[in-house]
């Protein structure tokens, strides 16, 4: 079966948490915000923000950024972040950098993002340190420099920042800016995974699945895949399906494999789409259907035409066993499956109509 390994991507995070500062009106607003009463929080914080209180300005920026108690408005968020950032508020500086990086409320400008991230990072803001590392990692607004990326990731990671810990793990896993060291990668993945970071949970699952940096342990791999899969991470859902299909770390259960393949396939995961096609071809956990299998292979091959994807070869082999009428039906089904967020609905509709 086609299993997806090492789908490692960097993750960046804007720190958009309400700031806690003891000050008349700020505390009242914070209490209200914790209860979800953003109207009262806004009533308390806006006058303070207008008077120049940096914490209130930052909090107001967060509310507009997230659409809490006010309509979401990135330009207004930028306005308040900037006012607080100009006063040296590190959280506001970090978030303003994020707005420039992502082009939210302002034109995308990596150099401006770097400027604000650096100001916050130099004050010890862990989110800014992690994001600044990402800019160096990707060469955005600065020359690509893996060693500099590692420096900033480590500063954030040492403060317990989950994204920085995950990214530092990636650098050790890939040997970028540091000597490749799978055990060190596992160390940082584990720290981030325990904080609920889904990509770190997935990567930790992969390390146990592969036996890189740790002794191979399928049960432990399943544990971490499941945690990430429950957060909706498609790669983890796909790999968890493989574990159930092959009976690795769990009792073999084709229906459970199909369940996880379906969830990942709906998100566009080409490996899961191909694997689900195999289940329909073999009639494992589902009723056998060459039409459904062909359609899933077809969709998977379109989403990932690389040589690593077995869907193209499977489709070619299956074509030789199908009638022209079946192929035509499979092509029609492929078009329905390919519609945005329609895979499971179209698949279930076809199965029900055919009584499968």
QUIURKA-V736594 format. One record per helix or strand of 2 or more residues. SS is the DSSP state (H for helix, E for strand). FROM is the first residue (numbers start at 0). TO is the last residue. Records with the same first field share a line. If there is no record, write none. Layout:
SS = FROM-TO / FROM-TO
//
This chain:
H = 25-33 / 37-49 / 53-65 / 73-84 / 89-101 / 109-120 / 125-137 / 145-156 / 161-173 / 181-192 / 197-209 / 217-229 / 233-245 / 253-265 / 269-281 / 289-302 / 310-318 / 323-336 / 342-353
//
